[in-house]
Amino acid sequence: MDVIPDPRRWAELHFATADLGDARRTRRLVDAAAAIAAHPEKSFPQLFDWNQLRGFYRLCSQPRATLAAVQQPHWEQTRQAMRRAPLVLVLHDTTELDFTSHRHLAGAGQIGDENGRGFLQHNSLAVVPRPRQVLGLAYQQLVVRQPAPEGESTYQRKRRARESELWQHGIRAAGVPPAGCRWVDVGDRGSDDYEAMRAARQVGHDFLFRVAQERVVWVSPDGDRQA
């Protein structure tokens, strides 16, 4: 069974409106997405002949071909699909892209035990539990981990950007669910943060986060029992 029954139609639906500054770049993006969707198990040199491969790499190196520019149409398609489902789970998680062996790659940051080099990719994947269906990415973030400055105070740490904010950004990006729809943000221990919880409630989402630290919470509506 094909993962995507009609890769060409899927690629046009999700990428044909990407604004890359030149219609030819957008056409190349659609062509590349269709080829990759048809054979996701293959490497780029296996998918493309030499001229196609060079053209694809030129597209990837374009300043206009940012993550947001390429994926915005897909995000919008996913969010539209979310609005048509009564219940959607938005799964938030961060994965490390390991480029440690690529020693000449510029712009990478610390990953893993801080001896690795690469990037953090935070995905917000929308799924429908019944029937089991993946709608797509509601949002995606690609960031470089910044090491904490030496001698940083608690006050300074709280004022700079932190990785915990990735969950907040991913939650807010999906927007507010329409009437009759319930969106539930799901996260691992990294999401156990009051700011992430507050972000979910601000946009009308429910949330299910795995706890990372002990908390005192009210477990009855009238607040007479704690856990």
C-alpha positions in Angstrom: 0.0 0.0 0.0 1.3 3.4 -1.0 1.8 5.9 1.8 0.5 8.6 -0.5 -1.7 7.2 -3.3 -1.2 10.1 -5.6 2.2 11.8 -4.9 1.9 14.3 -7.7 -1.5 15.6 -6.6 -0.4 15.7 -3.0 2.7 17.7 -3.9 0.7 20.2 -5.9 -1.8 20.6 -3.1 0.8 21.1 -0.4 3.5 23.1 -2.2 2.3 24.7 -5.4 1.5 28.0 -3.6 4.9 28.3 -1.9 6.4 31.8 -2.6 10.1 31.2 -3.4 10.5 34.4 -5.4 10.4 32.6 -8.8 7.7 30.4 -10.3 10.4 28.0 -11.6 11.6 27.4 -8.1 8.1 26.5 -7.0 7.7 24.1 -9.9 11.0 22.4 -9.0 9.8 22.2 -5.4 6.6 20.4 -6.5 8.5 18.1 -8.8 11.0 17.2 -6.0 8.2 16.7 -3.4 6.3 14.4 -5.7 9.4 12.3 -6.3 10.3 12.1 -2.6 6.7 11.2 -1.6 6.6 8.4 -4.2 9.8 6.8 -2.9 10.6 8.1 0.6 12.9 5.3 1.3 15.4 6.4 -1.4 18.2 8.9 -1.1 18.3 12.0 -3.3 21.0 10.6 -5.6 18.8 7.6 -6.2 15.7 9.8 -6.9 17.2 12.3 -9.2 19.5 12.2 -12.2 22.6 14.4 -12.0 21.0 17.5 -13.5 17.9 17.2 -11.4 20.0 16.7 -8.3 22.0 19.8 -9.0 18.8 21.8 -9.6 17.4 20.5 -6.3 20.5 21.4 -4.3 20.4 24.9 -5.9 16.8 25.3 -4.8 17.7 24.3 -1.2 20.5 26.8 -1.2 18.3 29.7 -2.2 17.9 32.4 0.6 14.1 32.5 -0.2 13.8 28.8 0.3 13.3 29.0 4.1 11.6 26.5 6.2 8.5 28.8 6.6 8.4 29.6 2.9 8.5 26.0 1.8 6.2 24.6 4.4 3.6 27.3 4.9 1.2 25.9 2.3 1.4 22.4 4.0 0.8 23.9 7.4 -2.3 25.7 6.2 -3.6 22.5 4.5 -3.1 20.6 7.8 -4.8 23.3 9.9 -7.8 23.3 7.4 -8.1 19.5 7.8 -7.9 19.9 11.6 -11.0 22.2 11.5 -13.0 19.4 9.8 -12.4 16.8 12.5 -14.2 16.7 15.9 -11.1 15.6 17.8 -7.5 16.1 16.9 -4.3 15.3 18.8 -1.4 17.6 18.2 1.8 15.7 19.1 4.7 18.0 20.0 8.2 16.7 20.2 11.8 17.7 19.5 14.3 15.5 17.6 18.0 16.1 17.1 19.4 16.2 13.5 22.9 14.9 13.9 25.5 16.3 11.5 28.5 15.6 13.7 30.4 13.9 10.9 29.9 16.9 8.6 32.8 18.8 9.9 32.6 21.6 7.4 29.0 22.4 7.9 28.5 25.9 9.2 25.8 27.1 11.6 25.3 23.9 13.6 25.0 23.9 17.4 25.5 21.5 20.3 23.3 18.3 20.5 23.3 15.2 22.7 26.1 15.2 25.3 27.2 18.6 23.9 30.0 16.9 21.9 27.7 16.4 18.9 26.9 19.0 16.3 23.5 19.5 14.6 20.1 21.1 14.9 16.9 20.8 16.9 13.7 20.1 14.9 10.5 20.6 16.9 7.5 19.0 15.2 3.8 19.6 15.9 2.1 16.7 14.2 -1.7 16.6 13.9 -3.4 13.2 14.0 -7.0 12.0 14.2 -7.3 9.1 16.7 -10.5 7.6 15.2 -10.1 6.6 12.5 -6.3 6.6 12.9 -5.1 9.2 10.4 -2.1 11.6 10.1 -3.2 15.0 8.9 0.3 16.5 8.7 2.4 19.1 10.4 0.5 21.9 11.9 3.9 23.6 12.5 7.6 22.9 12.5 10.6 24.7 14.0 14.3 24.3 13.3 16.6 25.9 15.8 20.2 25.9 16.9 20.9 25.1 20.5 22.7 28.0 22.2 25.0 27.1 25.1 24.3 28.9 28.4 26.7 31.8 28.9 29.3 31.3 31.7 28.3 32.9 35.0 24.7 33.4 33.9 22.4 34.5 36.7 18.9 33.1 37.3 17.5 36.5 36.2 19.5 36.5 33.0 18.5 32.9 32.2 14.8 33.7 32.6 15.1 36.6 30.2 16.8 34.8 27.3 15.1 32.5 24.9 14.8 28.9 26.2 14.1 25.6 24.5 10.9 25.2 26.5 9.5 28.0 24.4 9.3 25.6 21.4 6.2 23.9 22.9 4.5 27.3 23.4 5.2 28.4 19.8 4.0 25.0 18.4 0.8 25.2 20.4 -0.1 28.7 19.5 0.7 28.2 15.8 -2.2 25.8 15.3 -4.6 28.6 16.3 -8.0 28.4 17.9 -10.3 25.4 17.1 -13.7 26.2 15.7 -16.9 25.5 17.5 -17.5 21.7 17.8 -13.8 20.8 17.5 -11.5 19.7 20.3 -7.8 20.0 19.9 -5.5 18.3 22.5 -1.8 19.1 22.7 0.2 16.1 23.7 3.8 16.4 24.9 6.5 14.4 26.7 8.4 15.5 29.8 9.9 18.5 28.0 6.4 20.1 27.8 5.9 20.0 31.6 6.0 23.8 31.9 3.3 26.2 33.2 3.9 28.5 30.2 3.1 25.6 27.8 -0.1 24.9 29.8 -1.1 28.5 29.7 -0.4 28.7 26.0 -2.8 25.8 25.4 -5.6 27.3 27.4 -5.1 30.7 25.8 -5.9 29.2 22.4 -8.7 27.0 23.6 -6.8 23.7 23.5 -6.9 20.9 26.0 -3.5 19.3 26.9 -2.0 16.0 28.0 1.6 16.4 29.2 3.8 13.9 30.9 5.0 15.3 34.2 8.7 15.9 34.8 8.5 17.2 38.3 6.4 16.9 41.4 3.5 19.4 41.6 0.7 20.2 44.0 -2.6 20.3 42.1 -6.2 20.5 42.9 -8.1 17.3 41.8 -11.6 18.4 42.8 -13.7 21.3 41.4 -14.2 22.9 44.8 -10.4 22.8 45.6 -10.8 20.7 48.8 -8.4 17.9 47.8 -4.8 17.9 46.6 -2.5 15.5 44.9 
